[in-house]
Amino acid sequence: MYHIRMKGSHYEAGFKFGSTLKKNGIVFKSCPTFDITDDMFEFTEKCLPIYQQYYPEILDEIKGMSDGQGISFKFLSTLLCSMYCFSPDHHCSCFAISNGTTMLLARNSDFLVSLEKLYMNCMYSLKDSYSFNGNTTAFIEMEDGMNEHNLAIGFTFVYPTKIKPGINAGLLLRMILEKCKTIDEAITLLKNIPIASQQTYTLIDITGKIVVIECNCDHVVCLYPNTNEDFVCTANRFNSAILLSYNKPTNFDDWDASLRQQTMLTALQNNSNKDLTFAQELLAGKYGFICQYDRKKNADTVWSCIYDVKHGQVFRVEGNPSKKIFLEDTRMKFKKT
């Protein structure tokens, strides 16, 4: 993974990101995973006024990145703002545990082996925004992270059966990290902003509250732990009754999302000692299928991350957790409960 620190304004952060990549020989004149189509350009044109209203600073960052790369803002904004709305390639597993002793969020990021050298860990500390430590396959968009108020969040992609102009999964998650202290604030944000893509967000905050939020352009549904359970988990399908009809038909290759979710559910239900070691072992496949992909098919878990909200710690594997060990990232100081 690339590791990059961002300070200053959003524009300055974007320019640093773009120019750093360019210095390392990476210039995005085309998208490495999907073709940019006229539909994407048209969709992005409808999204940009929404970003300008609700999250204008991220447009400054995209402009900075395009300037640093020496590419057009139109191309880069289309690449970023249409992402997750047209492409079905992101597959991840996420769970949170909160029982007083253990308060953490854990996530496997499953994506393409061919791009694994481009994945990034980012430390952001920008003006008028909360600082955070996050990970991404998608440049300035974030896919999991924890901010300075110990709000941790991870997303799982759900195939886009319905989209509308709005803010997409990775930029919504980034927005939550920069603007929210608690789960309640994140829920309020999601309920009051146009959402473009389909996704779930798993969250835990410093109070120990946990939730899976399933959302798209029509609905925001909060799934809290069942009675006498101290966890939530999800993969790449909606589970709430309200959103079931938005799932892609079962013949879609979702990288065994149902099996991964069942692995998490069974392990979480049947183990009373759910501590950090348990979370690491679950992500590493010791309780069943969750990361055991065939790399020859260009699929693998490309990083695994655990955010320990109680102790203010971050643990990450840069690669598949069944083959590498978790290491603590101590660069950013978080609160302890």
Solvent accessible surface area in square Angstrom, and as a share of the most:
residue,aa,sasa,rsa
1,M,49,0.22
2,Y,66,0.25
3,H,85,0.38
4,I,16,0.08
5,R,111,0.41
6,M,0,0.00
7,K,140,0.59
8,G,21,0.20
9,S,32,0.21
10,H,12,0.05
11,Y,83,0.32
12,E,91,0.41
13,A,1,0.00
14,G,0,0.00
15,F,91,0.38
16,K,91,0.38
17,F,1,0.00
18,G,0,0.00
19,S,23,0.15
20,T,43,0.25
21,L,4,0.02
22,K,101,0.43
23,K,175,0.74
24,N,84,0.43
25,G,67,0.64
26,I,26,0.13
27,V,52,0.30
28,F,13,0.05
29,K,158,0.67
30,S,78,0.50
31,C,18,0.11
32,P,69,0.43
33,T,41,0.24
34,F,32,0.13
35,D,119,0.62
36,I,39,0.20
37,T,59,0.34
38,D,107,0.55
39,D,90,0.47
40,M,10,0.05
41,F,53,0.22
42,E,105,0.47
43,F,19,0.08
44,T,1,0.01
45,E,97,0.44
46,K,130,0.55
47,C,0,0.00
48,L,31,0.16
49,P,84,0.53
50,I,29,0.15
51,Y,0,0.00
52,Q,105,0.47
53,Q,131,0.58
54,Y,73,0.28
55,Y,0,0.00
56,P,49,0.31
57,E,37,0.17
58,I,0,0.00
59,L,20,0.10
60,D,73,0.38
61,E,0,0.00
62,I,0,0.00
63,K,87,0.37
64,G,0,0.00
65,M,0,0.00
66,S,1,0.01
67,D,57,0.30
68,G,6,0.05
69,Q,2,0.01
70,G,56,0.54
71,I,25,0.12
72,S,63,0.40
73,F,59,0.25
74,K,114,0.48
75,F,30,0.12
76,L,1,0.00
77,S,2,0.01
78,T,1,0.01
79,L,0,0.00
80,L,0,0.00
81,C,0,0.00
82,S,1,0.01
83,M,12,0.05
84,Y,0,0.00
85,C,4,0.02
86,F,69,0.29
87,S,3,0.02
88,P,45,0.28
89,D,37,0.19
90,H,10,0.04
91,H,3,0.02
92,C,4,0.02
93,S,0,0.00
94,C,0,0.00
95,F,0,0.00
96,A,0,0.00
97,I,0,0.00
98,S,23,0.15
99,N,62,0.32
100,G,46,0.45
101,T,104,0.61
102,T,11,0.06
103,M,15,0.07
104,L,1,0.01
105,L,0,0.00
106,A,0,0.00
107,R,0,0.00
108,N,0,0.00
109,S,1,0.01
110,D,1,0.00
111,F,8,0.03
112,L,30,0.15
113,V,26,0.15
114,S,80,0.52
115,L,28,0.14
116,E,53,0.24
117,K,170,0.72
118,L,48,0.24
119,Y,3,0.01
120,M,5,0.02
121,N,0,0.00
122,C,0,0.00
123,M,14,0.06
124,Y,4,0.01
125,S,53,0.34
126,L,10,0.05
127,K,129,0.55
128,D,155,0.80
129,S,22,0.14
130,Y,55,0.21
131,S,21,0.14
132,F,0,0.00
133,N,1,0.00
134,G,0,0.00
135,N,0,0.00
136,T,0,0.00
137,T,23,0.13
138,A,1,0.01
139,F,19,0.08
140,I,0,0.00
141,E,0,0.00
142,M,0,0.00
143,E,2,0.01
144,D,0,0.00
145,G,0,0.00
146,M,0,0.00
147,N,0,0.00
148,E,62,0.28
149,H,33,0.15
150,N,0,0.00
151,L,0,0.00
152,A,0,0.00
153,I,0,0.00
154,G,0,0.00
155,F,1,0.00
156,T,0,0.00
157,F,2,0.01
158,V,2,0.01
159,Y,54,0.20
160,P,19,0.12
161,T,61,0.35
162,K,79,0.34
163,I,48,0.25
164,K,93,0.39
165,P,45,0.28
166,G,0,0.00
167,I,0,0.00
168,N,0,0.00
169,A,1,0.00
170,G,0,0.00
171,L,0,0.00
172,L,0,0.00
173,L,0,0.00
174,R,0,0.00
175,M,8,0.04
176,I,0,0.00
177,L,0,0.00
178,E,4,0.02
179,K,78,0.33
180,C,3,0.02
181,K,85,0.36
182,T,42,0.25
183,I,0,0.00
184,D,79,0.41
185,E,73,0.33
186,A,0,0.00
187,I,18,0.09
188,T,82,0.48
189,L,28,0.14
190,L,2,0.01
191,K,119,0.51
192,N,98,0.50
193,I,15,0.07
194,P,47,0.29
195,I,8,0.04
196,A,0,0.00
197,S,0,0.00
198,Q,0,0.00
199,Q,0,0.00
200,T,0,0.00
201,Y,0,0.00
202,T,0,0.00
203,L,0,0.00
204,I,0,0.00
205,D,4,0.02
206,I,52,0.26
207,T,104,0.60
208,G,11,0.11
209,K,72,0.30
210,I,8,0.04
211,V,0,0.00
212,V,3,0.02
213,I,0,0.00
214,E,0,0.00
215,C,0,0.00
216,N,2,0.01
217,C,27,0.16
218,D,52,0.27
219,H,67,0.30
220,V,34,0.20
221,V,20,0.11
222,C,33,0.20
223,L,56,0.28
224,Y,102,0.39
225,P,45,0.28
226,N,105,0.54
227,T,119,0.69
228,N,154,0.79
229,E,50,0.23
230,D,34,0.17
231,F,9,0.04
232,V,12,0.07
233,C,17,0.10
234,T,1,0.01
235,A,1,0.00
236,N,8,0.04
237,R,61,0.22
238,F,2,0.01
239,N,69,0.36
240,S,10,0.06
241,A,92,0.71
242,I,98,0.50
243,L,0,0.00
244,L,94,0.47
245,S,101,0.65
246,Y,36,0.14
247,N,18,0.09
248,K,60,0.25
249,P,83,0.52
250,T,124,0.72
251,N,137,0.70
252,F,47,0.20
253,D,101,0.52
254,D,22,0.12
255,W,37,0.13
256,D,78,0.40
257,A,2,0.01
258,S,74,0.48
259,L,88,0.44
260,R,0,0.00
261,Q,34,0.15
262,Q,94,0.42
263,T,10,0.06
264,M,0,0.00
265,L,56,0.28
266,T,57,0.33
267,A,4,0.03
268,L,1,0.01
269,Q,97,0.43
270,N,111,0.57
271,N,38,0.20
272,S,111,0.72
273,N,110,0.57
274,K,15,0.06
275,D,47,0.24
276,L,49,0.24
277,T,75,0.43
278,F,8,0.03
279,A,0,0.00
280,Q,41,0.18
281,E,51,0.23
282,L,0,0.00
283,L,0,0.00
284,A,14,0.11
285,G,14,0.13
286,K,145,0.61
287,Y,84,0.32
288,G,30,0.29
289,F,47,0.19
290,I,0,0.00
291,C,0,0.00
292,Q,83,0.37
293,Y,33,0.13
294,D,68,0.35
295,R,93,0.34
296,K,194,0.82
297,K,158,0.67
298,N,55,0.28
299,A,11,0.08
300,D,2,0.01
301,T,1,0.01
302,V,6,0.04
303,W,0,0.00
304,S,0,0.00
305,C,0,0.00
306,I,0,0.00
307,Y,0,0.00
308,D,9,0.05
309,V,0,0.00
310,K,53,0.23
311,H,81,0.36
312,G,12,0.11
313,Q,50,0.22
314,V,1,0.00
315,F,21,0.09
316,R,18,0.07
317,V,1,0.00
318,E,64,0.29
319,G,11,0.10
320,N,9,0.05
321,P,8,0.05
322,S,59,0.38
323,K,136,0.58
324,K,112,0.48
325,I,132,0.67
326,F,30,0.12
327,L,115,0.57
328,E,77,0.34
329,D,15,0.08
330,T,80,0.47
331,R,84,0.31
332,M,27,0.12
333,K,164,0.69
334,F,21,0.09
335,K,106,0.45
336,K,151,0.64
337,T,86,0.50
